[in-house]
Amino acid sequence: MDTLKKFELMEKIVRELEDLQHSQQAIIQKIGKIEVDNIELGDKRLDKDLPDMHQRVSDNLDTIVGILEYFADKTQSFGNKNNVDALKERQAINDATGN
């Protein structure tokens, strides 16, 4: 795999991790809303299971955030080390001239 394609794939993974982070945050918010609604309702099964669900999703979010920070830094370092901006410019010129 050439350097530019590798960098583009790394950027794609960063975007997917960001999307995963947002999805987990949305799940936590939804669980929280159900927990609040259940304060009024008082369903014992929800009282029992929702806090555990909330904690597991929160733990997953912490893991995702850690992976995202690591991989975003790795992607940035790879881009800097390999002068990806210059490679993109060269590719754009080649594409424009048909080379």
Backbone as a ProteinNet text record, in pm:
[ID]
protein_1_A
[PRIMARY]
MDTLKKFELMEKIVRELEDLQHSQQAIIQKIGKIEVDNIELGDKRLDKDLPDMHQRVSDNLDTIVGILEYFADKTQSFGNKNNVDALKERQAINDATGN
[TERTIARY]
85.3	0	90.1	62.1	146.5	113.4	201.1	194.4	66.2	26.7	-92.5	-218.1	-226.5	-342.7	-348.7	-232.8	-228.5	-278.1	-232.6	-275.4	-425.9	-477.8	-621.4	-701.9	-653.1	-720	-714.1	-602.1	-589.9	-688.2	-700.6	-796.4	-939.7	-969.1	-1102.6	-1130.8	-1033.6	-1051	-1073.9	-1002.4	-1023	-1167	-1216.9	-1355.7	-1455.1	-1429.1	-1517.7	-1514.7	-1397.8	-1388.2	-1462.6	-1453.6	-1528.2	-1678.3	-1723.1	-1864.4	-1907.1	-1822.6	-1849.9	-1859.4	-1771.6	-1774.9	-1908.4	-1951.7	-2078.6	-2196.6	-2190.5	-2298.2	-2305.6	-2190.8	-2189.6	-2240.2	-2204	-2252.9	-2404.7	-2459.1	-2603.7	-2672.6	-2611.7	-2668.2	-2669.4	-2562.4	-2557.5	-2668.3	-2688	-2793.4	-2931.2	-2953.8	-3083.7	-3107.7	-3004.9	-3019.1	-3049.5	-2981	-3005.9	-3149.1	-3203.7	-3342.9	-3438.9	-3410.2	-3495.4	-3486	-3364.3	-3347.7	-3429	-3426.7	-3503.1	-3653.1	-3698.7	-3840.7	-3880.8	-3790.1	-3822.3	-3826.1	-3768.5	-3779.8	-3927.6	-4002.9	-4147.2	-4221.5	-4179	-4248.7	-4216.4	-4091.3	-4050.7	-4048.7	-4020.3	-4013.6	-3887.5	-3905.1	-3792.8	-3690.2	-3732.8	-3638	-3550.9	-3613.2	-3535.3	-3441.1	-3489.9	-3403.7	-3281.1	-3301.6	-3194.1	-3095.7	-3144.7	-3059.6	-3000.9	-3071.7	-3024.1	-2890.8	-2868.4	-2737.4	-2620.2	-2641	-2535.6	-2512.8	-2622.4	-2609.6	-2534.3	-2573.6	-2511	-2360.7	-2322.3	-2181	-2103.8	-2161.4	-2091.2	-2071.7	-2174.7	-2162.6	-2061.8	-2063.3	-1967.5	-1824.3	-1805.5	-1672.9	-1629.3	-1722.6	-1691.7	-1653.2	-1725	-1693.5	-1553.2	-1516.6	-1380.9	-1275.8	-1301.5	-1208.3	-1200.2	-1314.3	-1317.6	-1241.7	-1261.9	-1191.9	-1041.1	-997.5	-854.6	-797	-868.1	-823.4	-821.6	-925.5	-933.7	-817.3	-788.6	-676.8	-545.4	-522.9	-401.1	-391.5	-499.2	-490.8	-489.5	-557.7	-552.6	-410.8	-345.7	-206.2	-114.7	-136	-54.7	-73.2	-197.1	-226.1	-158	-168.3	-104.8	46.3	105.2	250.2	292.3	215.3	244.5	238.2	135.2	121.1	236.2	276.9	389.7	520.2	544	668.6	684	571.9	575.8	537.7	526	496.2	376.3	266.3	146.7	89.5	102.2	50.1	117.6	247.3	319.7	276.9	254.7	209	71.1	-16	-150	-140.4	-53	-34.5	18	115.3	171.7	65.4	-15.6	-121.2	-223.3	-259.3	-354.2	-299.6	-170.6	-108.3	-108.8	-72.4	-72.1	-211.5	-311.7	-449.4	-494.3	-453.5	-491.7	-423.4	-299.2	-225.3	-240.9	-307.9	-328.6	-210.9	-119.9	-2.7	-29.8
-116.8	0	123.4	214.2	334	426.8	519	605.5	686.4	744.8	828.8	745.3	628.2	541.2	496.5	467.2	427.5	541.8	663.1	779.2	800.9	789.2	806.7	702	578.6	474.1	504.6	554.8	592.3	704.8	803.4	911.8	858.4	763.2	701.9	633.8	562.3	495.1	597.8	708.3	815	865.6	888.9	935.5	831.8	704.1	599.3	590.7	608	609.8	730.2	844.7	962.2	935.8	871.5	836.8	739.8	643.1	547.9	619.5	714.7	794	867.4	932.3	1005.5	910.9	793.1	695.3	652.2	625.6	585	697.2	821.4	934.4	944.1	919.5	924	813	694.9	584.4	619	677.4	717.1	817.9	914.3	1013.9	948.1	851.6	784.5	701.9	633	556.7	651.8	765.5	864.6	914.9	938.2	984	877	752.5	643.6	634.7	651.6	649	760.5	879.5	991.3	961.7	912.3	877.9	769.7	678.5	569.5	614.9	728.5	780.9	798	850.6	868.2	735.2	649.9	523.2	422.5	409.3	320.2	172.3	139.4	-1.6	-64.3	-174.9	-237.6	-297.1	-354.7	-412.7	-303.2	-191.2	-78.9	-23.6	-12.9	32.5	-56.7	-185.2	-282.2	-281.9	-280.3	-302.5	-176.6	-65.6	55.5	107.6	111.2	160.5	75	-56.5	-143.9	-117.6	-101.7	-70.2	60.8	159.9	291.9	281.2	204.2	189.9	119.1	12.6	-60.5	27.6	101.5	190.2	300.8	351.9	454.9	401.3	277.9	215.6	198.7	157.1	144.1	279.2	383.2	516.9	558	530.3	563.5	491.6	365	288.7	348.2	382.4	440.8	572.4	655.6	785.5	764.1	667	638	590.6	501.6	451.3	564.7	647.7	759.1	855.8	891.4	982.9	922.9	796.5	727.4	725.4	683	663.6	795.5	897.2	1029.3	1085.5	1068.4	1112.9	1035.3	904.5	820.6	862.5	891.3	934	1066.1	1161.2	1291.7	1277.4	1197.1	1175.1	1110.8	1013	947	1047.5	1133.2	1234.9	1332.9	1376.1	1469.8	1405.2	1284.2	1213.1	1188.3	1160.6	1125.4	1240.4	1361.1	1480	1456.6	1414.9	1376.7	1494.1	1615.7	1731.8	1743.1	1723.3	1729.2	1613.5	1496.6	1382.4	1408.4	1472.5	1505.6	1605.9	1705.7	1805.3	1739.3	1650.6	1580.7	1495.3	1427.9	1345.5	1431.4	1546.2	1635.7	1685.4	1716.7	1761	1648.2	1528.9	1412.7	1383.6	1392.9	1368.9	1475.8	1600.8	1709.5	1699.5	1647.9	1640.8	1504.4	1412.7	1281.1	1186.6	1216.3	1130.5	1025.7
0	0	0	-91.4	-95.2	22	46.5	164.2	168.8	56.9	55.5	81.2	21.1	43.3	189.1	248.1	388.5	476.4	447.9	525.5	511.6	390.8	369.2	445	449	525.1	675.3	720.4	861.8	896	807.8	829.3	833.3	747.2	745.4	879	931.9	1060.8	1171.3	1168.3	1267.4	1259.7	1137.8	1122.1	1175	1149.1	1197.5	1350.1	1409.8	1555.7	1614.2	1547.3	1592	1585.7	1478.5	1464.6	1574.5	1603.2	1710	1845.2	1867.1	1991	2003	1895.2	1897.4	1922	1862.3	1881.7	2027.9	2089.2	2229.4	2319.5	2287.2	2365.4	2355.2	2235.8	2217.3	2296.8	2301.4	2378.3	2527	2576.6	2717.3	2747.7	2658.5	2678.5	2680.8	2591	2587	2712.5	2758	2882.1	2997.4	3000.2	3104.7	3103.1	2984.7	2973.7	3025.3	2993.6	3042.2	3194.8	3247	3393.2	3459.6	3401.9	3456.3	3449.2	3335.3	3321.8	3421	3447	3538.4	3684	3715.2	3851.8	3885.5	3790.4	3810.6	3802.8	3710.4	3690.1	3800	3835.2	3942.9	3908	3783.3	3743.6	3802.9	3874.8	3945.3	3849.6	3739.7	3642.9	3582.6	3545.9	3492.7	3599.3	3723.6	3834.4	3848.5	3828.7	3846.7	3729.5	3606.4	3489	3426.3	3430.6	3362.1	3414.7	3546.2	3591.7	3539.9	3535	3481.6	3333	3258.2	3115.4	3097.1	3175.8	3166.9	3191.8	3292.5	3326.3	3215.8	3159	3052.2	2929	2891.5	2775.4	2804.1	2925.6	2964.4	2959.2	3005.7	2998.1	2852.3	2766.7	2623.9	2564.7	2602.5	2552.8	2595.1	2719.2	2765.1	2680.2	2648.5	2565.2	2425.3	2368.8	2234.2	2231.5	2331.9	2338.7	2344.2	2423.7	2432	2300.1	2233.6	2103.2	2001.5	2002.5	1908.4	1927.8	2051.8	2077.2	2028	2060	2016.8	1863.9	1798.3	1654.5	1578.1	1630.2	1566.6	1573.9	1689.3	1703.4	1608.8	1601.2	1512.9	1367	1329.7	1192.4	1161.6	1255.4	1236.4	1224.6	1310.1	1306	1175.1	1130	1003.1	888.5	890.6	786.7	786	904.8	914.5	870.7	918.4	887.3	737.5	671.6	529.6	436.8	493.3	413.9	321.3	381.5	306.9	227.7	279.6	205.7	69.3	65.3	-62.6	-152.9	-94.8	-175.1	-235	-157.4	-208.1	-322.1	-305.9	-412.3	-539.7	-523.3	-638.4	-707.4	-628.1	-686.4	-760	-702.9	-768.1	-902.4	-905	-1029.6	-1130.5	-1086	-1175.3	-1229.5	-1143.9	-1187.4	-1288.9	-1266.4	-1354.9	-1491.1	-1491.8	-1617.8	-1684	-1616.3	-1676	-1662.1	-1574.9	-1553.7	-1449.5
[MASK]
+++++++++++++++++++++++++++++++++++++++++++++++++++++++++++++++++++++++++++++++++++++++++++++++++++

